[in-house]
C-alpha cells in the first residue's frame, strides 16, 4: 500500500463532501432534494466534467490505484445506509391502507418491469449488451431497474413539501415501503441468478435466502424486540447495545453476501426486522444517520460519478435511446401508479400526484445500477443512460408536484386542519413565530401586555420545522412521546398559562418558512406578526435571513422581539422622528397603554439645526395617536441631537422595560438579507427591544374605528392634522 494513500483518501473526502454541500445549496434554492446535488457532484468530479475540463487534475485527485479504497468505503457507506432504510420501514405505515398500498405499489412494479423487460428483450440487448451476458439476466435486470422507487428520497420530498401527514403522503409512503420491499426481493433473486453458475446453484441460493429470511423473522426479530424493550430512552442506548447491533448488522450483510444475494440485502433486512416500538430503531437512526449520510454516502455518489461517462453518448442515436429510456421509465412508473390509484378510489388529481411521487428513483436506482455494472450485466454506456434517467425522473418530481399541490393550497389545508372555537372577527390578532424555545417567555409577557386583563386578543403561536429537524423530531418523539407536545413552543405555552393567556399552537414542516409565516398570517388575519430573534450563525444583523423575507412579503405590521429578560411591560420608550415605521411603533405603544396601563415616553429627536417648531410638531403628532384621556400615561420628551441613534441609547439607560423602535437607518436598523456588523442599538441597549416595520404604503396607522369615522365626517379637520406628513421629519 502506498504510504501516501491515506492522505490521498482524506483529500478526496474533503473535496467530495465540500462539492456535494456546495451544489446542495443550489439544489435547495431550486427546491430539489439533496440527493440531486450529490449525484450531480459525483458526475461533476468524474470524467464527464472534471475529466473533460482538467484531466490532469482528475488523475491527481482520483488516481486509478485509489479507486479500490474508494469503492470499499462506498460499499461500507451503502451497508449502513441500507440499514437505515430498513429502520425507516414501519409496518404502521400500512395501517388502514394495506389494500390500496399493495395494489398501487405492485402496479407500479409490474407495469414498468414489463416495459423494461420487453425493451431489453426486443431492443436494448442487441444494441447495448455483449454476447457473454446471459439474455435472461439482462432482461430481468432491466425490468428491476425500471421499477425501483427511491423510498428515502420520496420520504424527504414529502417531508419538505409538508405532505407527510396528509392523506396523499400517507398513501405514497406506504406504497413506496411495499414497493421497496418487493423490488429488493426481486433484485436479490436476479442477483442470485446472475451469480449462479447453473440452475441448480440458483435454486440452492434461493433456498438459502429463504432460510435466512426465516431465521431473521423467527429468531433475530424476537431477540431485537427484547433488546429494544431495554432501550426506553436515549440514555438506555449504551455503547454495548450499539456494538451488539453493529456486529449483528455486519453479520447479516456478510451472510447474504456469502449466500450470493449481495450484502445490501442483508443490511436492509436487518434494519427492517428491528422493532419500531421501544425507541431502539429511532435511537440507532439518530446515532448513525449523520455519519452514513454526510460522510460515507457522498463517497458512493462520487464513485458512481467516476463511472458515469456522458461522453460515451456521442451520437444522436445514443441520445435518442437515452430519451426513449426516460419516456419508458416515466410511462411505466407514472402510468401504472396513477391508474391503479384511480381504480382504488382516489381522485385523478391525487392519483396523478401518487404517480409523480412513485416515479422518483434517485439513490435506490443508482445502487441497483452499480450492482448491474459490477456484475457485468449492463455496459458503461447503458449505465450512463440509466443514471441520466434516474436524475431526470427525480428532478421532475418536485416541480410537477408543485403544479398539482401548490404551496398556497397546502398552507390552507394545514390551517383548516386546526380546530378552534370561533372568535370575534374584530379582535386584535397576533401571530407569534417561535423558532427557538428561549424566545417564548418574553413573547408571552409581551402578548399579555397586548391582550390586557380581559384577553382581548387572538394569539397564535407558530413553530415551523425544517425538513432536517422534522426527521430528528420524529426520532425524539419515538424515544420520548412527551417530546411531541414540548419542543420550541413549550416555554411560551408554559409562561402563557402562568399569565392566564389562551394561546393556540400551530406547527408543521416547512421548507419555505418566510412564505408560510406570511400565508398563515394572512389566513388568520393577523394584525401583528411577532418574531422571536436569536443570534444567527454567521450574519450579525437582526433584520436578516428569514426576518428579512417576512418583512418583504408580509402585508401588515411585523415586529421582532430582542428579549433581554422581559418580565413586565410597565415603562416603555418609543424613539420617534416621524417615519411610517415610527408611527407603527407608536400604534403598538398606544395598545400597551390601553391594555396594560404602561407608561410610555416618546423621545422625539430633532435636528440641532432645525427650527424651534419641531417640538410643537412632535407634540401634535403624538396627540394625534394618543387622545386626551390617554395622554396622562404618555410623556413627550424632545431632544436635539445630531444622531437619533445616540439619543435613543442615552435615554434607554433610564431603566425602561421595553424600547419600541421603528425600522429605519436613523436608528441604525436596516432591513437587509445579510450583515457582518450587528446594529448598535441592538448591541448596546440595556432593555428588551421591539423592532417594528410596517409596509411603506400605509399612511394612517393604528387609528380606532371611531377616529376613522370622525375623519370621514370631517375631512377638513383631517387635512389640517396631516398637513405635516408623519413620513417627513420635523
SVG drawing of the C-alpha trace seen along z (x, -y; Angstrom):
<svg xmlns="http://www.w3.org/2000/svg" viewBox="-70 -78 75 106">
<polyline fill="none" stroke="black" stroke-width="0.4" points="0.0,0.0 1.3,-3.5 2.1,-5.3 0.5,-8.4 -2.8,-6.7 -4.3,-7.8 -3.5,-11.4 -5.0,-10.9 -8.2,-9.5 -8.5,-12.3 -8.2,-14.9 -10.8,-13.0 -13.2,-13.1 -12.7,-16.8 -13.4,-17.6 -16.3,-15.2 -18.2,-16.5 -17.4,-20.1 -18.6,-20.0 -21.7,-18.0 -22.7,-20.5 -21.9,-23.5 -24.1,-22.1 -26.6,-21.2 -27.2,-24.9 -28.2,-25.4 -30.4,-22.3 -32.2,-23.7 -32.7,-27.0 -34.3,-25.1 -36.5,-23.1 -34.7,-19.9 -33.7,-17.1 -30.1,-16.9 -29.7,-13.6 -29.9,-15.5 -26.9,-17.7 -24.9,-14.7 -25.4,-12.9 -24.6,-16.0 -21.5,-16.5 -20.4,-12.9 -20.8,-13.4 -19.0,-16.8 -16.0,-15.2 -15.9,-12.4 -14.8,-12.2 -18.0,-13.8 -16.9,-17.3 -13.7,-17.4 -12.0,-14.8 -13.1,-16.8 -12.1,-20.2 -9.0,-19.3 -7.9,-15.7 -4.6,-16.1 -6.5,-17.4 -8.8,-14.5 -6.0,-12.0 -4.2,-13.7 -7.4,-13.7 -8.6,-10.2 -5.7,-8.1 -6.5,-4.6 -4.7,-3.0 -7.0,-4.8 -10.3,-3.5 -10.4,-0.2 -10.1,-2.0 -12.8,-4.5 -15.0,-1.6 -14.7,0.2 -15.5,-3.0 -18.6,-3.5 -19.7,0.1 -19.5,-0.3 -21.5,-3.5 -24.1,-1.7 -24.4,1.1 -25.1,-1.5 -27.5,-3.4 -29.5,-0.4 -29.7,0.5 -31.1,-3.0 -33.7,-2.4 -34.8,0.8 -35.1,-1.2 -37.4,-3.7 -39.8,-0.9 -42.6,-0.9 -45.5,1.5 -47.7,-1.2 -47.5,-2.9 -49.8,-0.2 -52.4,-0.5 -55.7,-1.1 -54.1,-1.4 -53.0,2.2 -55.3,2.9 -54.7,-0.4 -51.0,-0.4 -50.4,3.1 -52.5,2.6 -50.8,-0.7 -47.2,0.4 -47.5,3.7 -49.0,2.0 -46.1,-0.5 -43.7,2.5 -45.4,4.8 -46.0,2.2 -42.5,0.7 -40.9,4.1 -42.8,5.4 -41.9,2.4 -38.2,2.6 -38.1,6.4 -39.7,6.0 -37.5,3.1 -34.5,5.1 -35.5,8.2 -36.5,6.6 -34.1,3.7 -31.5,2.9 -30.0,6.3 -29.0,6.3 -27.6,2.7 -26.2,2.2 -25.1,5.6 -22.4,8.1 -23.0,11.7 -21.4,13.1 -24.2,11.5 -27.0,14.1 -30.2,12.9 -32.4,13.8 -30.2,11.9 -30.2,8.8 -33.9,8.8 -34.7,9.3 -32.2,6.7 -33.7,4.1 -37.1,4.9 -36.0,4.4 -34.0,1.1 -37.1,-0.4 -39.4,0.5 -37.4,-0.9 -38.8,-3.8 -36.5,-5.7 -38.1,-5.3 -35.7,-7.7 -35.9,-10.4 -39.7,-10.2 -39.9,-10.5 -37.6,-13.5 -39.7,-15.2 -42.9,-14.5 -41.4,-16.0 -40.0,-19.1 -43.3,-19.7 -45.2,-19.3 -47.3,-16.4 -46.1,-13.6 -49.1,-13.9 -51.6,-14.3 -53.7,-11.5 -51.7,-11.7 -48.4,-11.5 -49.6,-8.6 -50.6,-6.6 -47.5,-7.5 -45.1,-6.5 -46.9,-3.2 -46.8,-2.4 -43.1,-3.2 -42.5,-1.0 -44.2,2.0 -42.5,1.2 -39.1,1.1 -39.5,4.5 -40.9,6.2 -38.3,4.7 -35.4,5.7 -36.7,9.2 -36.9,9.4 -33.4,7.9 -32.0,10.4 -33.4,13.2 -32.0,11.6 -28.5,11.2 -28.6,14.8 -29.4,15.9 -26.6,13.8 -24.0,15.1 -25.1,18.7 -23.1,20.8 -26.1,23.0 -29.8,23.5 -29.1,25.9 -26.9,23.4 -29.5,20.7 -32.1,22.9 -29.7,23.6 -29.2,19.8 -32.9,19.3 -33.3,22.0 -30.6,20.4 -32.1,17.0 -35.5,18.3 -33.8,20.0 -32.0,16.7 -35.3,14.7 -37.0,17.3 -34.0,17.1 -34.2,13.3 -38.0,13.3 -38.2,16.2 -35.1,15.8 -33.4,12.4 -36.5,10.3 -37.7,11.5 -34.2,11.0 -34.2,7.4 -37.6,6.9 -36.3,7.8 -33.2,5.6 -35.4,2.7 -37.6,3.0 -34.5,2.2 -33.8,-0.9 -36.6,-3.1 -34.7,-6.4 -31.5,-7.8 -29.6,-7.0 -30.5,-3.4 -28.7,-3.1 -25.3,-2.3 -22.2,-1.7 -22.5,2.0 -26.0,2.0 -24.7,0.1 -21.8,2.6 -24.1,5.6 -26.3,4.0 -23.4,3.2 -22.0,6.7 -25.4,8.3 -25.7,5.8 -22.3,6.7 -23.0,10.4 -26.3,10.2 -24.6,8.3 -21.8,10.9 -24.4,13.8 -26.3,12.5 -23.0,11.7 -21.8,15.3 -25.1,16.8 -24.9,14.9 -27.7,12.2 -25.4,9.3 -24.6,7.7 -27.0,4.8 -30.0,7.1 -28.7,8.4 -28.3,4.8 -31.7,3.8 -33.4,6.9 -31.7,6.5 -32.9,2.9 -36.4,3.9 -36.8,6.6 -35.7,4.2 -39.0,3.4 -40.0,-0.2 -41.6,-0.3 -39.4,-0.9 -37.2,-3.6 -34.3,-1.3 -34.8,-2.0 -35.1,-5.7 -32.1,-5.9 -29.9,-3.9 -31.0,-6.1 -30.1,-9.2 -26.7,-7.9 -25.7,-6.5 -27.6,-8.8 -25.1,-11.7 -22.1,-9.5 -23.7,-7.5 -25.5,-10.3 -23.0,-13.2 -19.6,-11.3 -20.0,-8.0 -22.9,-8.3 -21.3,-11.2 -18.4,-8.8 -20.8,-6.4 -22.1,-9.2 -18.6,-10.3 -17.7,-6.7 -20.8,-6.4 -19.9,-9.7 -16.5,-8.5 -18.1,-5.6 -20.6,-7.8 -19.2,-8.8 -21.6,-11.2 -19.0,-11.3 -20.0,-7.8 -23.3,-9.2 -21.6,-10.7 -24.2,-10.1 -27.7,-11.3 -28.9,-7.7 -27.4,-7.3 -29.2,-10.3 -32.4,-9.2 -32.1,-5.9 -31.5,-7.7 -34.6,-9.8 -36.6,-6.7 -35.5,-5.0 -36.6,-8.1 -40.0,-8.0 -40.5,-4.3 -39.5,-4.7 -41.9,-7.6 -44.7,-5.9 -44.4,-2.7 -44.0,-4.1 -46.3,-7.1 -48.9,-5.3 -49.0,-2.1 -49.2,-4.0 -51.7,-6.7 -54.2,-4.3 -54.0,-1.9 -54.5,-4.8 -57.6,-6.0 -59.1,-2.5 -58.7,-2.4 -61.0,-5.4 -58.6,-8.4 -59.4,-11.5 -57.4,-12.0 -55.5,-14.8 -54.4,-12.6 -53.8,-9.7 -51.6,-11.9 -49.6,-13.1 -49.1,-9.4 -47.8,-8.6 -45.4,-11.6 -44.1,-10.5 -43.7,-6.9 -41.6,-7.9 -38.9,-9.2 -35.8,-6.9 -32.8,-8.8 -30.4,-6.9 -32.0,-3.5 -31.7,-3.4 -28.0,-4.3 -27.5,-1.4 -29.2,1.0 -27.2,-0.3 -23.9,0.0 -24.8,3.6 -25.5,4.3 -22.3,2.7 -20.3,4.6 -21.9,7.9 -21.2,7.1 -24.9,7.2 -25.0,3.7 -22.4,1.8 -20.9,-1.5 -22.9,-3.2 -26.2,-1.8 -25.1,-2.6 -24.7,-6.3 -28.1,-6.4 -29.8,-4.9 -28.0,-7.3 -29.4,-10.2 -32.8,-8.6 -32.6,-8.4 -31.6,-12.1 -34.3,-13.3 -37.1,-11.3 -36.0,-12.5 -35.5,-16.2 -39.0,-16.3 -40.8,-15.2 -40.7,-18.4 -41.8,-20.9 -44.6,-18.6 -45.8,-18.0 -45.8,-21.8 -48.1,-22.2 -50.6,-19.7 -50.3,-20.8 -49.3,-24.4 -47.8,-25.7 -50.7,-28.1 -53.2,-25.2 -51.1,-23.1 -51.0,-26.0 -54.8,-26.4 -55.2,-22.6 -52.8,-22.7 -54.7,-25.6 -58.1,-24.0 -57.0,-21.0 -56.6,-23.1 -59.9,-23.1 -60.6,-26.1 -63.6,-27.9 -64.9,-30.8 -63.5,-34.2 -64.8,-37.7 -63.5,-38.9 -62.8,-42.4 -60.4,-41.0 -56.8,-42.0 -54.8,-39.1 -51.1,-38.3 -49.1,-35.6 -46.2,-34.6 -43.5,-33.0 -41.2,-30.9 -38.0,-29.3 -36.2,-28.6 -37.6,-28.0 -35.7,-30.8 -37.7,-33.4 -41.0,-32.1 -41.3,-33.5 -40.6,-37.1 -43.1,-36.8 -45.7,-35.6 -45.1,-38.6 -45.4,-41.0 -48.6,-39.2 -50.1,-39.6 -49.4,-43.3 -51.0,-43.5 -54.1,-41.4 -54.9,-43.2 -56.5,-41.7 -59.6,-40.6 -57.6,-38.8 -58.8,-41.0 -56.6,-39.4 -56.4,-36.2 -53.0,-34.7 -51.5,-32.0 -48.1,-30.5 -46.5,-29.1 -43.4,-26.9 -42.1,-25.7 -39.8,-22.7 -37.2,-22.4 -37.2,-19.1 -34.0,-18.0 -35.2,-19.0 -38.5,-17.2 -36.7,-13.9 -34.8,-14.4 -38.0,-15.4 -39.7,-12.3 -36.8,-10.3 -37.1,-12.2 -40.8,-11.6 -40.2,-7.9 -37.7,-8.0 -39.9,-10.1 -43.6,-10.6 -43.9,-13.6 -41.4,-15.4 -44.1,-15.8 -46.0,-18.2 -42.9,-20.1 -40.2,-21.4 -39.8,-25.1 -43.3,-26.1 -43.2,-24.6 -41.6,-27.6 -44.1,-30.0 -47.1,-27.9 -45.9,-27.4 -45.4,-31.1 -48.7,-31.9 -50.5,-29.5 -49.0,-31.2 -50.1,-34.6 -53.6,-33.3 -53.3,-33.6 -55.0,-31.4 -52.6,-30.6 -53.5,-28.4 -50.4,-26.5 -49.7,-25.7 -46.7,-23.6 -45.9,-22.0 -42.9,-21.2 -41.9,-24.0 -39.1,-24.4 -40.2,-28.0 -40.6,-29.4 -40.9,-33.1 -43.7,-32.4 -45.5,-30.0 -45.4,-32.6 -46.9,-35.2 -49.6,-32.7 -50.5,-31.8 -50.7,-35.5 -53.0,-36.1 -55.2,-33.1 -55.5,-34.2 -55.9,-37.9 -53.1,-38.8 -52.8,-42.4 -49.2,-41.8 -46.6,-39.2 -44.3,-38.9 -40.9,-37.2 -38.6,-35.9 -34.9,-36.7 -31.9,-34.5 -28.3,-35.2 -27.6,-33.6 -24.5,-31.6 -22.9,-34.0 -24.9,-37.1 -25.0,-39.8 -28.0,-41.8 -31.2,-41.3 -33.3,-42.1 -31.7,-39.5 -32.4,-36.0 -36.0,-34.8 -36.9,-38.0 -35.9,-40.0 -38.0,-37.7 -41.0,-38.0 -40.7,-41.8 -40.5,-41.9 -43.6,-39.7 -45.9,-40.5 -48.9,-42.7 -49.1,-44.1 -47.1,-45.1 -44.1,-42.9 -42.2,-43.2 -39.0,-41.5 -38.6,-41.0 -35.0,-41.1 -35.6,-39.7 -33.2,-40.6 -35.2,-39.0 -38.5,-40.8 -40.7,-40.1 -43.1,-43.1 -44.2,-45.9 -44.6,-49.0 -42.1,-51.6 -41.9,-51.9 -39.6,-54.1 -40.5,-54.9 -37.8,-56.8 -39.5,-58.9 -38.5,-61.0 -41.7,-60.7 -41.2,-57.9 -44.1,-55.5 -42.3,-52.7 -42.0,-55.1 -45.8,-55.7 -46.4,-51.9 -44.2,-51.7 -46.4,-54.4 -49.5,-52.4 -48.2,-49.4 -47.3,-51.7 -50.8,-53.0 -52.1,-49.5 -49.7,-48.8 -51.1,-52.0 -54.7,-51.0 -54.4,-47.2 -51.6,-47.1 -51.6,-50.6 -48.0,-51.1 -46.2,-54.4 -44.9,-55.5 -42.1,-58.0 -41.9,-59.3 -38.4,-60.5 -38.8,-62.9 -35.4,-63.6 -35.0,-66.8 -32.0,-68.2 -29.8,-70.6 -30.1,-73.0 -33.8,-72.6 -36.5,-75.2 -37.9,-75.5 -41.3,-74.5 -40.1,-70.9 -41.1,-70.3 -44.7,-71.5 -45.0,-69.4 -43.8,-66.4 -46.4,-67.0 -49.1,-67.4 -48.2,-64.0 -48.2,-62.3 -51.5,-63.8 -52.9,-62.5 -52.4,-58.9 -53.0,-59.4 -56.3,-61.1 -56.6,-63.3 -58.0,-60.5 -54.8,-58.5 -52.4,-61.4 -51.7,-61.1 -49.8,-57.9 -47.7,-59.4 -44.8,-61.7 -43.2,-63.6 -39.5,-64.3 -38.0,-66.4 -34.2,-66.4 -31.9,-68.0 -29.2,-65.6 -27.2,-65.0 -27.5,-61.3 -31.0,-59.9 -29.4,-56.5 -27.1,-58.1 -30.0,-60.0 -32.1,-56.8 -29.3,-54.8 -28.7,-57.6 -32.4,-57.6 -32.7,-53.8 -30.3,-53.8 -33.0,-55.3 -34.5,-51.9 -37.1,-51.1 -38.7,-47.6 -39.1,-47.8 -37.8,-50.0 -40.2,-50.1 -38.2,-51.2 -39.5,-51.7 -37.3,-50.4 -35.0,-53.0 -31.5,-54.0 -31.8,-56.9 -31.8,-54.2 -29.1,-52.2 -31.6,-49.5 -31.7,-48.3 -33.9,-45.6 -31.3,-43.5 -30.6,-39.9 -27.1,-39.8 -24.9,-41.9 -21.5,-41.4 -21.8,-44.1 -24.5,-44.0 -26.8,-47.0 -25.5,-49.2 -28.9,-49.9 -29.4,-46.2 -25.9,-45.6 -25.8,-48.4 -29.4,-49.0 -29.8,-47.6 -33.6,-46.9 -35.5,-44.5 -36.2,-45.8 -39.2,-45.6 -38.2,-46.4 -41.3,-47.4 -41.8,-47.5 -45.0,-48.5 -45.4,-48.4 -44.4,-51.8 -47.6,-52.2 -49.6,-52.6 -50.2,-56.3 -52.5,-56.1 -51.9,-53.5 -53.3,-52.4 -56.4,-54.5 -59.6,-53.3 -62.8,-52.9 -64.2,-56.0 -61.2,-58.1 -61.6,-56.9 -65.4,-57.7 -64.5,-61.2 -62.1,-61.6 -64.8,-60.6 -67.3,-63.0 -64.8,-65.9 -62.3,-65.6 -61.2,-69.2 -60.1,-68.5 -58.1,-65.5 -56.5,-67.6 -55.4,-70.1 -54.0,-67.4 -52.0,-65.7 -50.7,-68.9 -47.3,-67.8 -46.9,-64.2 -45.5,-61.8 -43.1,-60.5 -41.3,-63.8 -39.0,-65.0 -40.0,-68.0"/>
</svg>
